[in-house]
Amino acid sequence: MKLIVQIPCLNETATLGEVVRSIPRSIPGVDQVEVLVIDDGSTDGTAELARELGVEHVVRFRKNRGLARAFLAGLDACLKLGADVIVHTDGDNQYPSAEIPRLIQPILDGRADFVVGERDIANIEHFSDTKKKLQRLGSWVVRRFSGTEIPDTTSGFRAMSREAALQLNVVSEYSYTLETIIQAGRQRMAMDHVRIRTNPKTRESRLMSNTRDYIQRSAFTILRTYTMYEPLRVFSLVGGALLAGGLALGVRFLYFLVFERGVGHVQSLILAAVLTLLGFQVVLIGLLADIIGSNRRLLETLLEKMRRLESGITIDTGDGPKAGGGAGGATS
């Protein structure tokens, strides 16, 4: 059983040493623990420091590509390196590495393929009351959209089995946290959560420049991801609302025409016709999006098979996926 801890970094020389040194190298049920650092275009020597710290694998971007791209690059590298379990943590030392054994235990026990570390949001001192409320609201919305029971959906402290990592894809260029939970929920992955503690704050968040921007980006990510997996439902709801509005205005026009013998109300008739046509068009777009979604699922299956081939993983129809020869050495 091989565990790789992946750490995306952007100018994290101040905290990376503490993060790497605190990662437990001996965990019951795990034969081998390795570390992978993804240097997302750092200019402070983060990659060099990682090598000095004895990090086994380093992926380096020449230019900053964002947290979502760094997360996905880390997953691909971990799979090629033969990881059976992948832990994702942050380079700012927000999450205590000592919690890794507890985080991966549901995977080792065979109870889950995707585990999220649940922070005690209510008692994090550097979170404002507004941020705490937004975190609770955002997590509630993601649970409704994903059909999961994950309490802390924005937590970046996560563990994934190899099977879960093979199936995850990230489209967003902003962050991976919300998108992967919705995706995992829609793919019916076995998910769990573990209560964890957090370390004191070391720096300001680089994802959240201001509250308004964070809300807009998160809302767009949630809506787009859910629409990717349930396009017909989303477009049918919108189209149905337009059709209902058109029908209501049409009935109103007929009421005045028949019972009130009213002259006019032509505006209602015109608006009813416009809403009805728009409603039909939106529903048709939903049907087209659903067909495109079927093609997307086929592409995801192909991508998963490509990842298996690249990772040396073959499929045995009797006992499930088996690992072939794992890759080794540093990645750059």
C-alpha positions in Angstrom: 0.0 0.0 0.0 1.6 3.2 -1.2 0.5 6.6 0.0 1.5 9.9 -1.7 0.8 13.2 0.0 0.5 16.0 -2.6 1.1 19.6 -1.7 0.4 22.4 -4.1 2.6 25.5 -3.4 2.8 29.1 -4.5 5.7 30.8 -2.7 5.4 28.7 0.4 9.0 28.6 1.6 8.0 30.1 5.0 5.8 27.1 5.9 6.7 24.2 3.5 9.4 22.9 5.8 7.0 22.5 8.7 4.4 20.8 6.5 6.9 18.3 5.0 8.6 17.5 8.3 5.3 16.9 10.1 4.1 14.3 7.6 4.2 10.9 9.3 6.4 8.4 7.4 5.1 5.4 9.3 1.4 4.7 9.2 -0.3 1.4 10.1 -1.7 -0.3 7.0 0.6 1.7 4.7 3.9 0.3 3.4 5.3 3.4 1.8 4.8 7.1 2.3 6.0 9.6 -0.3 5.6 13.4 -0.8 4.8 15.2 -4.0 5.2 19.0 -4.2 3.5 20.9 -7.0 5.3 24.2 -7.5 2.7 26.5 -9.1 5.1 29.0 -10.6 6.7 30.1 -7.3 9.4 32.8 -7.4 10.8 32.2 -3.9 12.6 28.9 -4.5 9.9 26.7 -3.3 10.9 23.8 -5.6 14.5 24.0 -4.5 13.5 24.0 -0.8 11.3 20.9 -1.5 14.3 19.0 -2.9 16.4 20.1 0.1 13.8 18.8 2.4 14.0 15.4 0.8 10.7 15.5 -1.0 10.6 12.5 -3.4 8.7 14.1 -6.3 8.4 17.7 -7.5 6.2 18.9 -10.3 7.0 22.5 -11.4 5.1 24.9 -13.5 7.1 27.8 -15.0 4.1 30.1 -14.7 1.3 30.2 -12.1 -1.7 28.1 -13.4 -4.0 28.2 -10.4 -4.9 25.8 -7.6 -7.3 23.7 -9.7 -4.6 23.0 -12.4 -2.1 22.2 -9.6 -4.5 19.8 -8.0 -5.2 17.9 -11.2 -1.5 17.8 -12.2 -0.8 16.3 -8.7 -3.4 13.6 -9.2 -2.0 12.6 -12.6 1.5 12.5 -11.2 0.5 10.4 -8.1 -1.3 7.9 -10.3 1.7 7.5 -12.6 3.9 7.1 -9.5 1.7 4.1 -8.4 -0.2 5.7 -5.5 -2.9 3.5 -3.9 -4.0 6.4 -1.7 -3.6 10.1 -2.3 -3.8 12.8 0.4 -4.1 16.4 -0.6 -3.1 19.1 1.8 -2.1 22.8 1.6 1.4 24.3 1.7 0.4 27.0 4.2 0.3 24.5 7.1 -3.4 25.0 7.7 -4.0 21.3 8.1 -2.0 19.3 10.7 -0.2 16.4 8.9 -0.5 14.4 12.1 -4.2 13.9 11.1 -3.3 12.0 7.9 -3.7 8.5 9.5 -7.2 9.3 10.7 -8.1 10.8 7.4 -7.1 7.8 5.3 -8.5 5.2 7.8 -12.0 5.0 6.1 -10.2 4.1 2.8 -7.9 1.5 4.5 -11.0 0.0 6.0 -12.7 -0.2 2.6 -15.6 2.1 3.8 -14.9 5.0 1.4 -13.0 6.1 -1.7 -13.1 9.8 -1.0 -12.7 11.3 2.5 -12.8 15.0 3.5 -11.4 16.5 6.6 -14.1 18.4 8.5 -12.9 21.6 10.2 -14.6 22.9 13.3 -15.7 26.0 11.5 -17.6 27.5 14.4 -14.5 27.6 16.6 -11.8 28.8 14.1 -10.8 32.1 15.6 -9.5 33.8 12.4 -12.8 33.2 10.6 -15.2 36.1 10.8 -18.8 35.6 11.7 -19.7 36.4 8.0 -17.2 33.8 6.7 -18.5 31.2 9.1 -22.1 31.8 7.9 -21.0 31.7 4.3 -19.1 28.5 4.8 -22.2 26.8 6.4 -24.5 28.1 3.6 -22.1 27.1 0.8 -21.7 23.6 2.3 -25.4 23.2 2.6 -25.9 24.2 -1.1 -23.2 21.8 -2.3 -24.8 19.0 -0.2 -28.1 19.6 -2.0 -26.5 19.7 -5.4 -24.2 16.8 -4.9 -26.5 14.5 -2.9 -23.7 14.0 -0.3 -23.5 14.6 3.5 -20.1 16.3 3.6 -20.3 19.1 6.3 -17.2 21.1 5.2 -17.2 21.1 1.4 -14.5 23.8 1.1 -11.9 21.9 3.1 -8.7 21.1 1.1 -7.6 18.3 3.4 -8.7 15.2 1.5 -7.9 11.6 0.9 -8.7 9.6 -2.2 -8.3 6.0 -3.2 -6.7 5.3 -6.6 -10.1 4.4 -8.0 -11.5 7.8 -7.0 -8.5 9.7 -8.4 -8.9 7.9 -11.7 -12.5 9.2 -12.1 -12.0 12.8 -11.0 -11.7 15.6 -13.5 -11.5 19.3 -12.8 -12.8 21.8 -15.4 -12.7 25.0 -13.2 -9.6 27.1 -13.2 -10.4 28.6 -9.8 -10.5 25.8 -7.3 -11.2 22.1 -7.1 -13.0 21.8 -3.7 -16.6 22.3 -4.7 -16.4 20.8 -8.1 -14.9 17.5 -7.0 -17.5 16.9 -4.3 -20.4 17.5 -6.7 -18.7 15.3 -9.3 -18.0 12.5 -6.8 -21.5 12.7 -5.4 -23.0 12.5 -8.9 -20.7 9.5 -9.7 -22.0 7.7 -6.6 -18.6 7.4 -5.0 -18.4 6.1 -1.4 -17.7 9.3 0.6 -16.9 10.0 4.2 -15.7 12.8 6.4 -13.5 12.9 9.5 -13.4 15.7 12.1 -10.0 17.4 12.2 -8.3 20.2 14.0 -6.6 23.1 12.2 -3.3 25.0 12.8 -3.1 28.7 13.5 -3.4 31.0 10.5 0.0 31.7 8.7 -1.1 34.0 5.9 -4.1 35.5 4.1 -6.1 33.4 1.7 -5.0 33.7 -1.9 -8.2 32.3 -3.3 -10.5 34.8 -1.5 -9.5 38.3 -2.4 -12.8 39.6 -1.1 -16.1 38.1 0.0 -18.1 39.2 -3.1 -15.6 37.7 -5.5 -15.5 34.5 -3.6 -19.3 34.1 -3.5 -19.6 34.8 -7.3 -16.9 32.4 -8.2 -18.2 29.7 -5.9 -21.8 30.1 -7.1 -20.7 29.9 -10.7 -18.6 26.8 -10.1 -21.5 25.0 -8.3 -24.0 25.9 -11.0 -21.8 25.0 -13.9 -20.7 21.7 -12.3 -24.2 20.7 -11.5 -25.4 21.6 -15.0 -22.7 19.4 -16.5 -24.1 16.4 -14.7 -27.8 17.3 -14.7 -28.3 19.5 -17.8 -31.8 18.3 -18.7 -33.1 18.9 -15.1 -31.6 22.4 -15.0 -32.8 23.5 -18.5 -36.2 21.9 -17.9 -36.7 23.9 -14.7 -35.8 27.1 -16.5 -37.9 26.2 -19.5 -40.8 25.1 -17.3 -40.8 28.4 -15.5 -40.9 30.3 -18.8 -43.7 28.1 -20.1 -45.7 28.5 -16.9 -45.3 32.3 -17.1 -46.5 32.3 -20.7 -49.5 30.1 -19.9 -50.5 32.3 -17.0 -50.4 35.4 -19.2 -52.3 33.6 -21.9 -55.1 32.6 -19.4 -55.2 36.1 -18.2 -55.7 37.4 -21.7 -58.5 34.9 -22.4 -60.2 35.8 -19.1 -60.4 39.5 -19.9 -61.4 38.6 -23.5 -64.3 36.2 -22.6 -65.6 37.4 -19.2 -64.7 41.0 -19.1 -65.2 41.7 -22.8 -62.2 43.8 -22.4 -60.5 45.4 -25.3 -56.7 45.6 -25.2 -54.4 43.5 -23.0 -52.5 42.8 -26.2 -49.3 43.2 -24.3 -50.1 40.1 -22.2 -50.8 38.1 -25.4 -47.5 39.2 -26.9 -45.5 38.5 -23.8 -47.2 35.1 -23.4 -46.2 34.1 -26.9 -42.6 35.2 -26.3 -42.3 33.4 -23.0 -43.9 30.2 -24.5 -41.4 30.2 -27.4 -38.5 30.9 -25.1 -39.7 28.1 -22.8 -39.8 25.6 -25.7 -36.4 26.7 -26.9 -34.8 26.3 -23.4 -36.3 22.8 -23.0 -34.9 21.8 -26.5 -31.5 23.2 -25.4 -31.8 21.0 -22.4 -32.4 17.9 -24.5 -29.3 18.8 -26.7 -27.2 19.4 -23.6 -28.3 16.0 -22.2 -27.1 14.4 -25.5 -23.8 16.3 -25.2 -23.6 15.1 -21.6 -23.7 11.5 -22.8 -20.7 12.2 -25.0 -18.9 13.8 -22.1 -19.5 10.7 -20.0 -18.0 8.6 -22.8 -15.0 11.0 -22.9 -14.6 10.7 -19.1 -14.5 6.9 -19.5 -11.9 7.2 -22.2 -9.8 9.5 -20.0 -10.1 7.1 -17.1 -8.9 4.2 -19.3 -6.0 6.4 -20.6 -5.0 7.1 -17.0 -5.1 3.4 -16.2 -2.8 2.7 -19.1 -0.4 5.5 -18.2 -0.3 4.2 -14.6 0.2 0.6 -15.6 -3.2 -0.4 -14.1 -5.1 -3.2 -15.8 -8.7 -4.2 -15.4 -9.5 -7.7 -14.2 -13.2 -8.5 -14.6 -13.1 -10.9 -11.8 -11.4 -9.0 -8.9 -11.5 -5.4 -10.1 -8.6 -3.1 -10.9 -5.1 -4.3 -10.2 -1.9 -2.3 -10.2 0.9 -2.9 -12.6 4.4 -1.6 -12.3 4.4 1.9 -10.6 6.6 4.7 -11.8 9.3 6.1 -9.6 11.7 9.1 -9.4 11.1 12.8 -9.6 8.7 14.4 -11.9 9.5 17.8 -13.4 
